[in-house]
Amino acid sequence: MRVVWRIVHRDEAELDVCGIGSALVDVLVEATVEQVLGCGLIKGSMQLMDLEVAEHVHARAPGGVERSGGSVANTVAGLASLGARAGFIGKVADDRFGGVFAADLDALGVTFARALGPGGTGRSLILITPDADRTMCTTLAAAATLGPDDLDDALIAAAAVTYLEGYLWDEPQAKEAFRRAISVAHDAGRRVAMSMSDPFCVARHRREFAHLAADHLDIILGNDTELCSLMEVDDLAAACEKVRRPGLIVSVTRGPRGAWVFEGLDGPVVDVPVEGAPRVVDTTGAGDLFAAGFLYGLTRSADLETCARLGNLSAAEVISHVGARPEVPLASLAAAVASAP
């Protein structure tokens, strides 16, 4: 099926997507399951901790490589690799890690509305086990201080979609920043998307996330466990029915089974399987890069099936190597989807 992209003209939106999220530098470490459990961690989770505790964990699972990260920042990097015009709003410190983070976004051509904060640039120790699962020990530091005054309203208003990171909902001032961003985007006639981020994050904020889904968001992205937790049911089909409302687009990833996507009260649930048999090395960033492909398609008015295909293909690239950002330009994936018979 040949896809005809409808490119959003600059007089309609100067940017395709503006992400708002945690500006972090990832420290990726290959570890055993025994090391993860021996540190008292829940395998496969994201846990917030102060730097001293994170350094204690790192001492028990040493080594690793440093790479810029952060969930929504990874999505923005993926969007740039696909050829989208992307921006990012986040908070770093005036330190080495902050400089690395900013330089990486600049190299991708991403507009970075950088705010400076105290306590050092945030970082995430990511323990990658032989089954390709990842356990994250995150110290938000400066990223946790993002507030309404740190937003670039003009950048939000210029983007066709503003994409919010659910993880940041843990911070009271970040909640206020998100509420303001939603208002600014909607006042400008734009759409707002949010990642549910993590099942534990959903469990912490279920009532507020459900309220956002019911009244304030245009697009929700997450996995099957997160959506079931949000709707407090065990069956994914039931969760999909409960979350529906007019105008709401929902994308639910299902690991190696692909994704379900649907829109509104009665739009069909489109089942989009994974193509081929992707090589799985590290699942860090799989959801982030799925979101990149999905939002890229949406900003070009592609149908939901095509959006999910782009998401699956982008995720397949990032799980084929260590690290949460693509190692090859993803624009070739978009071109292949667009030219497919």
Secondary structure, DSSP 8 states (H G I E B T S, - for coil): ---------TTT-SEEEEEE---EEEEEEE--HHHHHHTT--TT-EEE--HHHHHHHHHHS---EEEEE-HHHHHHHHHHHHT--EEEEEEE-SSHHHHHHHHHHHHHT-EEEEEE-SS--EEEEEEE-TTS-EEEEEE-GGGGG--GGG--HHHHHTEEEEEEEGGGGGSHHHHHHHHHHHHHHHHTT-EEEEE---HHHHHHTHHHHHHHHHHT-SEEEEEHHHHHHHHT-S-HHHHHHHH--TT-EEEEE-GGG-EEEEETTT---EEE---S----S--TTHHHHHHHHHHHHHTTT--HHHHHHHHHHHHHHHTTSSSSS-SS-THHHHHHHHH--
